[in-house]
Amino acid sequence: MTTEIPAAIVDDDVRRTQAVQASASERRRAVVIEDVRRGPVSDRLAEELHVLARLPLQRDLSQLRAVIAVGRPAVVLVKAPLENLDFRLVRLCAAHRVDVLVLAHPGYGLLGSARPRRLGGLPWLRLRWPHQRTGMRAKRAVDVLLVLLSAPVLMPLVLVLCAAVCWDGPPLYFQTRVGRGGRLFRLVKIRTMRVGVERATGPTLTRPDAPGITSIGRVLRRYHLDELPQLWNVLRGEMSLVGPRPERPEFVSGFRRRLPLYDLRHLLCPGITGIAQLTNGYTAAVDDKLRCDLLYVSSRSLRMDLTLLALTVGDLMRGFPRD
């Protein structure tokens, strides 16, 4: 004897299956890129997104290109740190209007500069590469306005500091740096080292115990007062108040060979202050600076700039312990 299943129960099961299928189709389409070198990172992304494919993180983008062309995902989630991201992947996604999210590192929220969003039980950082002209113009307007407002107070201070250091040589020091788009410009600072010290050593990376620093120069560096003349670079449009710190061309060529993503920091005007300057100061390793710079480039906003400026003013008042 067979038991007949009521039609109402069958209809409920069919409707439930159809609802699940409809829910899956309505969810955002996503592609997940796994960094197999770091080991598996479990997630629940399938509960919130319609995962089209899970691909390994690799230089060959043919698989990702095919999935984007056929599946038309709305987002690509890269389960790897920001510094391991291949810029070609970002350009590919940008060309197809696909959002890119990277797995957020705990340090990304150190300064309140990044606001990770949670998906599948994991924190993610949405990349915002600088291409909006409106945002760039607003940043430029804020730079010029703040420099002009602060000029009546800072200009007399710069003159006093120049007078204090001119007893053994010129008060100002000009140095070639790499700016936005890899263009060179002349950065101006108050001199903190003895005249001609680099003739014997050649170009060297800045460090707190560098030979040749004058006694007053050490104080200026501690409070970063030697960088006040760079406000002139800001007015000229060569620098911004907030951004990646500009490096010397003698070192940039080597950094480019060792760090494939290094040129990403040149998407923006270099800055007097920024995440790297506040968290690491003069002692930061190049890799640490790059990590901070990529974080800023990918998640910058006017609110972040104002936050970093406020933190900089606070550190200036206390004196930088990083010297």
BELDA-V855023 format. One record per residue. N is the residue number from 0. PSI is psi in degrees with one decimal (NA if undefined). Layout:
BEGIN
n-><N & N>
psi-><PSI & PSI>
END
This chain:
BEGIN
n-><0 & 1 & 2 & 3 & 4 & 5 & 6 & 7 & 8 & 9 & 10 & 11 & 12 & 13 & 14 & 15 & 16 & 17 & 18 & 19 & 20 & 21 & 22 & 23 & 24 & 25 & 26 & 27 & 28 & 29 & 30 & 31 & 32 & 33 & 34 & 35 & 36 & 37 & 38 & 39 & 40 & 41 & 42 & 43 & 44 & 45 & 46 & 47 & 48 & 49 & 50 & 51 & 52 & 53 & 54 & 55 & 56 & 57 & 58 & 59 & 60 & 61 & 62 & 63 & 64 & 65 & 66 & 67 & 68 & 69 & 70 & 71 & 72 & 73 & 74 & 75 & 76 & 77 & 78 & 79 & 80 & 81 & 82 & 83 & 84 & 85 & 86 & 87 & 88 & 89 & 90 & 91 & 92 & 93 & 94 & 95 & 96 & 97 & 98 & 99 & 100 & 101 & 102 & 103 & 104 & 105 & 106 & 107 & 108 & 109 & 110 & 111 & 112 & 113 & 114 & 115 & 116 & 117 & 118 & 119 & 120 & 121 & 122 & 123 & 124 & 125 & 126 & 127 & 128 & 129 & 130 & 131 & 132 & 133 & 134 & 135 & 136 & 137 & 138 & 139 & 140 & 141 & 142 & 143 & 144 & 145 & 146 & 147 & 148 & 149 & 150 & 151 & 152 & 153 & 154 & 155 & 156 & 157 & 158 & 159 & 160 & 161 & 162 & 163 & 164 & 165 & 166 & 167 & 168 & 169 & 170 & 171 & 172 & 173 & 174 & 175 & 176 & 177 & 178 & 179 & 180 & 181 & 182 & 183 & 184 & 185 & 186 & 187 & 188 & 189 & 190 & 191 & 192 & 193 & 194 & 195 & 196 & 197 & 198 & 199 & 200 & 201 & 202 & 203 & 204 & 205 & 206 & 207 & 208 & 209 & 210 & 211 & 212 & 213 & 214 & 215 & 216 & 217 & 218 & 219 & 220 & 221 & 222 & 223 & 224 & 225 & 226 & 227 & 228 & 229 & 230 & 231 & 232 & 233 & 234 & 235 & 236 & 237 & 238 & 239 & 240 & 241 & 242 & 243 & 244 & 245 & 246 & 247 & 248 & 249 & 250 & 251 & 252 & 253 & 254 & 255 & 256 & 257 & 258 & 259 & 260 & 261 & 262 & 263 & 264 & 265 & 266 & 267 & 268 & 269 & 270 & 271 & 272 & 273 & 274 & 275 & 276 & 277 & 278 & 279 & 280 & 281 & 282 & 283 & 284 & 285 & 286 & 287 & 288 & 289 & 290 & 291 & 292 & 293 & 294 & 295 & 296 & 297 & 298 & 299 & 300 & 301 & 302 & 303 & 304 & 305 & 306 & 307 & 308 & 309 & 310 & 311 & 312 & 313 & 314 & 315 & 316 & 317 & 318 & 319 & 320 & 321 & 322>
psi-><128.1 & 143.2 & 125.9 & 127.0 & 128.1 & 139.9 & -32.1 & -38.8 & -41.9 & -44.9 & -38.6 & -43.3 & -42.7 & -44.4 & -38.3 & -42.4 & -42.6 & -37.1 & -41.2 & -43.5 & -40.7 & -39.1 & -40.3 & -38.4 & -25.4 & -21.2 & 154.8 & 135.3 & 137.3 & 153.0 & 133.6 & 125.9 & 119.5 & 134.8 & 94.6 & -22.9 & -27.0 & -1.4 & 164.6 & 140.2 & 108.8 & 149.8 & 172.5 & 38.6 & -30.7 & -19.5 & -22.8 & -21.3 & 159.2 & 94.2 & 112.4 & -37.9 & 155.5 & 117.1 & 152.0 & 149.8 & 114.0 & 165.2 & -27.6 & 115.1 & 13.7 & -41.8 & -46.1 & -41.1 & -39.4 & -42.2 & -40.2 & -40.8 & -38.9 & -48.1 & -19.0 & 62.6 & 158.5 & -21.4 & 145.7 & 124.0 & 119.2 & 114.6 & 64.8 & 155.8 & 159.5 & -40.1 & -13.1 & 2.1 & 140.4 & 123.9 & -26.1 & -34.4 & -42.0 & -44.4 & -38.6 & -46.2 & -38.9 & -36.9 & -27.7 & 12.5 & 45.5 & 127.2 & 148.1 & 126.9 & 136.1 & 154.8 & 123.5 & 136.5 & 144.8 & -32.8 & -12.2 & -25.9 & 13.7 & -42.9 & 15.0 & 18.2 & -23.9 & 140.6 & 91.3 & 147.3 & 150.0 & 130.3 & 131.6 & 27.4 & 8.0 & 151.2 & 137.5 & 148.1 & 121.9 & 127.9 & 137.2 & 77.5 & 141.3 & 103.0 & -8.4 & 119.6 & -34.8 & -44.0 & -39.6 & -38.6 & -39.4 & -40.3 & -42.4 & -41.8 & -41.2 & -41.1 & -52.2 & -42.6 & -46.2 & -37.3 & -44.6 & -38.2 & -33.9 & -12.5 & -44.4 & -27.7 & -42.5 & -31.4 & -46.9 & -36.9 & -42.1 & -41.6 & -41.1 & -44.0 & -38.8 & -40.1 & -31.5 & -25.0 & -5.1 & 1.7 & -24.0 & 17.8 & -174.9 & 142.9 & -27.5 & 152.3 & 126.4 & 136.9 & 138.4 & 129.7 & 164.2 & 124.6 & -155.3 & 135.9 & 13.1 & 6.2 & 145.4 & 145.7 & 165.0 & 110.6 & 139.2 & 135.0 & 163.2 & 132.2 & 130.4 & -3.5 & 163.2 & 149.3 & 130.9 & 15.3 & -29.8 & -6.7 & -31.0 & -35.0 & -25.0 & 178.4 & 131.6 & 150.0 & 143.5 & 134.1 & 154.9 & -26.8 & 23.5 & 136.3 & 146.2 & -3.3 & 130.9 & 164.9 & -43.8 & -30.3 & -34.4 & -39.9 & -43.1 & -40.3 & -37.1 & -40.6 & 7.0 & 28.3 & -20.4 & -14.4 & -2.5 & -38.7 & -14.9 & -9.4 & -27.2 & -39.9 & -34.5 & -45.6 & -35.4 & -8.5 & 8.1 & -23.4 & 169.3 & 164.6 & -36.8 & 132.4 & -178.9 & 143.3 & 129.6 & 138.7 & 166.4 & 144.0 & -26.8 & -27.6 & -28.0 & -39.8 & -39.8 & -39.5 & -38.8 & -39.7 & -36.3 & -30.5 & 101.4 & -27.0 & 6.3 & -37.3 & -11.8 & -28.9 & -13.3 & 8.1 & -22.7 & 161.5 & 139.0 & 159.1 & 160.2 & -39.0 & 167.3 & -174.3 & -45.6 & -42.3 & -37.1 & -34.6 & -27.8 & -29.5 & -149.1 & -23.3 & 2.1 & 141.2 & 156.8 & -40.3 & -40.2 & -41.1 & -44.2 & -41.8 & -45.1 & -40.4 & -41.2 & -36.2 & -43.5 & -46.8 & -37.9 & -16.2 & 19.2 & 155.7 & 167.1 & -38.8 & -41.1 & -42.7 & -45.9 & -36.9 & -45.4 & -35.6 & -41.0 & -40.8 & -36.1 & -43.5 & -41.5 & -41.5 & -35.0 & -37.8 & -36.6 & -27.6 & 131.4 & 117.9 & -15.5 & -10.0 & NA>
END
